[in-house]
Amino acid sequence: MSARTAITAAIACMTLSFICSQPVPAQEAPQAEQPQVQVAIKQVSGVISGLSSGFIAIELGGGSAKGARESAFNLDKNVRIVHKKSLKELSVGDTVSLDYEETVTKQADGKKMRKTRVIAITFLKAAPQGLIAQEETQPLQKSEPKAGELSLKGIKGEAGNE
């Protein structure tokens, strides 16, 4: 082997080892589209139609042409009560204002997920006194039909009523 061939072979080996030692950039995997998140603070006012320690339902738009609609909200222990000492002082029929945080997440497939978190309940007005009626039940009293009335059993002489 001549000196010239040896030098050429050495240069080729060095070039090859240099090229092989360089890091190869990895191909990036296509990333899934990140969900879009929108957060907004909203407020609604209405009449309480249902209430418990962890839930409140508000009847909205009672005076509109479309009629009333009801919205339900879960409550946590961090809810602030304004103009009352506690949630126990509120009752069905009271008018309140609700401040809540609405988070809408739009997934890559186009589906939207909506979550709400109530921040504060502001008492505005007590329920009218005559609005909430007590249900009174009385036992049915058995009475005989008066002349000219039919009994609940039907007319005598019909099949199955004899």
Helices and strands as residue ranges (DSSP letters): H 3-21, E 36-52, E 55-60, E 69-74, E 80-82, G 87-89, E 95-106, E 112-125
